[in-house]
Amino acid sequence: MEGRKDTYCYQRFFPRAPLASFVKFFYYFHSPCGAQERILPQSLGEITFNLDGGENFVSLPGRDPYFVVPGSLDRMVGVCFEPWGLHGPFGLRVGEWGGGKALLQEVMIDGYWEMMARMMEGRTPEEMIGKLEDYLVSRVVARGNTDIRLGLVQDAVRFIDGRHGQMELPVFYKRYSQSMRWVQMVFEESIGMSPKKYSRLKRFHYAAARLTAGAGGSFSMAAEGVRAKDLERDARPGAHTGAAASSGLTSVALEAGYYDQPHFIHEFRAFSGTHPREFLRESNQLNAINARSWF
């Protein structure tokens, strides 16, 4: 797949236990594609390694939307963590960070160079991911699983995810015997955002997926080794405009639990930085890939 101008090389690798409690998947990505794309905020934490000598970064769940040109990303290995995953094996207090993205070596002071050395023992992306997985498994085993707060955060995330963010906060807090303030503090310390914001993000994800499905469905088509031409029918700029897209906004808004169309548009802008109709005019091939991790 390498060398084609319309190709994304994207492979996912799933972790073994006990790492699977914290890491959702590893991936390798490379693309010569030159079209700029808007990347929506994710509900996963992420570490990215630039295999061609660039910087390595860690990103929190809920990071603000941003633009990338896939062809400028070089070859990348990434680790996508469950929403609580960065806090688990590393003990990172993500709620104390000042922003949504940071240089990995500035955040992961303990073990960064050892992790890099272990990963670079691999000769291919697949071998590098295997070495990285071995290192992360050793971190999880060394830390153990004695933090009772982890179970609460996992339950809270799954409760919100299972309802696509459509829930009443008093109902949510009544699930737990601790005080509302304590639950909120633990959740934010582990994930980097409050339960309310996380539920808004998951509702946005559901609405964005329903919006694209109603206009052709690019998000439902993401697959391993995605080729751009396979998504061209759905993700090409300007493919989802006109009366069909306009009439669908209200139905998507109500289905996703928004009060009305203006409420939906306001929330969509807050998380994506643009109007839903403008979003549908853009190329969304990378979001089509990322959407597989939303649900």
Residue pairs with C-beta under 8 A, 6 or more apart in sequence:
1 7
1 8
1 9
1 225
1 227
2 9
2 30
3 32
4 32
4 227
5 32
5 33
5 34
6 33
6 227
6 228
6 229
6 232
7 31
7 32
7 33
7 227
7 228
8 29
8 30
8 31
8 33
8 70
8 225
8 226
8 227
8 228
8 285
8 286
8 289
9 28
9 29
9 30
9 31
9 225
10 27
10 28
10 29
10 31
10 224
10 225
10 226
10 289
11 27
11 28
11 125
11 126
11 224
11 225
12 25
12 26
12 27
12 224
13 25
13 26
13 27
13 28
13 126
13 129
13 133
14 20
14 25
14 26
15 23
15 25
15 26
15 133
15 136
15 137
16 133
16 137
18 137
18 140
18 141
18 145
19 89
19 133
19 136
19 137
19 140
21 82
21 88
21 140
21 145
22 81
22 82
22 84
22 85
22 88
22 89
22 136
22 140
23 79
23 80
23 81
23 82
23 85
23 133
23 136
24 44
24 80
24 81
24 82
24 85
24 293
25 80
25 293
26 77
26 78
26 79
26 80
26 129
26 132
26 133
27 77
27 78
27 80
28 75
28 76
28 77
28 78
28 125
28 126
28 129
29 73
29 75
29 76
29 77
29 78
30 73
30 74
30 75
30 76
31 70
31 71
31 73
32 70
32 71
33 69
33 70
33 71
33 228
33 285
34 69
34 70
34 71
35 69
35 70
35 283
36 67
36 68
36 69
36 283
37 67
37 68
37 69
37 70
37 282
37 283
37 284
37 285
37 286
37 287
38 65
38 66
38 67
38 272
38 273
38 274
38 279
38 282
38 284
38 287
39 65
39 66
39 67
39 68
39 286
39 287
39 290
40 65
40 205
40 208
40 271
40 272
40 287
40 290
41 61
41 62
41 63
41 64
41 65
41 201
41 204
41 271
42 59
42 61
42 62
42 63
42 80
42 290
42 293
42 294
43 61
43 62
43 83
43 161
43 198
43 201
43 202
43 205
43 293
43 294
44 61
44 80
44 81
44 82
44 83
44 85
44 293
45 58
45 59
45 60
45 61
45 80
45 81
45 82
45 83
45 85
45 86
45 94
45 192
46 58
46 59
46 78
46 79
46 80
46 81
47 56
47 57
47 58
47 59
47 78
47 79
47 81
47 104
48 56
48 57
48 58
48 59
48 76
48 77
48 78
49 56
49 76
49 77
49 78
49 119
49 128
50 56
50 73
50 74
50 75
50 76
51 74
51 75
51 76
51 77
51 125
51 128
52 74
52 75
53 74
54 74
55 103
56 103
56 104
56 105
56 116
57 101
57 102
57 103
57 104
58 86
58 101
58 102
58 103
58 104
58 107
58 108
59 100
59 101
60 86
60 94
60 97
60 100
60 101
60 191
60 192
61 83
61 191
61 192
61 193
61 198
61 201
62 100
62 191
62 192
62 193
62 197
62 198
62 201
63 100
63 101
64 100
64 273
65 271
65 272
65 273
68 286
70 286
75 125
77 119
77 125
77 128
77 129
77 132
79 132
79 136
80 293
81 88
82 88
82 154
82 157
83 153
83 157
83 190
83 191
83 198
84 150
84 153
84 154
84 157
84 190
84 191
86 92
86 94
87 93
87 94
87 150
87 153
87 189
87 190
87 191
88 140
88 143
88 150
89 136
89 139
89 140
89 143
90 108
90 110
90 111
90 139
91 143
92 107
92 108
93 189
94 189
94 190
94 191
94 192
95 188
95 189
95 190
95 191
95 192
96 189
97 107
97 192
100 192
104 112
105 112
105 113
108 115
111 139
114 135
115 132
115 135
115 136
118 131
118 132
118 134
118 135
119 128
119 131
119 132
119 135
120 128
120 131
121 127
121 128
121 131
122 128
122 129
122 130
122 131
122 132
149 186
149 190
150 190
152 176
152 178
152 183
152 186
152 187
153 186
153 187
153 190
153 191
155 175
156 172
156 175
156 176
156 183
156 187
156 195
157 191
157 198
159 167
159 172
159 175
160 167
160 172
160 195
160 198
160 199
160 202
161 202
161 295
163 202
164 202
164 203
164 205
164 206
164 256
164 257
164 295
165 198
165 199
165 200
165 201
165 202
165 203
165 204
165 205
165 206
165 257
166 199
166 203
166 206
166 256
166 257
167 199
169 195
169 196
169 199
172 195
172 199
173 180
173 183
176 183
183 195
184 194
184 195
187 194
187 195
187 198
188 194
191 198
193 201
200 267
200 270
200 271
201 271
202 294
203 256
203 257
203 258
203 267
204 267
204 268
204 271
204 272
205 291
205 294
205 295
206 256
206 294
206 295
207 252
207 253
207 255
207 256
207 258
207 264
207 267
207 268
208 219
208 268
208 272
208 279
208 287
208 291
209 219
209 220
209 291
209 294
209 295
210 252
210 255
210 256
211 248
211 249
211 252
211 276
211 279
211 280
212 218
212 219
212 220
212 234
212 240
212 280
212 284
213 219
213 220
214 244
214 245
214 248
214 251
214 252
215 239
215 240
215 244
215 245
215 248
215 280
216 233
216 234
216 239
216 240
217 234
218 231
218 234
218 235
218 284
218 285
218 287
218 288
219 284
219 287
219 288
219 291
220 291
221 230
221 231
221 234
221 288
222 231
222 288
222 289
222 290
222 291
222 292
223 230
226 285
226 288
226 289
228 285
231 285
231 288
233 239
234 240
234 288
235 283
235 284
235 285
235 288
236 283
237 281
237 282
237 283
238 281
239 280
239 281
240 280
240 281
241 277
241 280
241 281
245 276
245 277
245 280
246 277
249 261
249 264
249 265
249 276
249 277
250 260
250 261
252 264
252 276
253 259
253 260
253 261
253 263
253 264
254 260
256 264
258 264
258 267
264 276
265 275
265 276
268 274
268 275
268 276
268 279
269 275
272 279
274 282
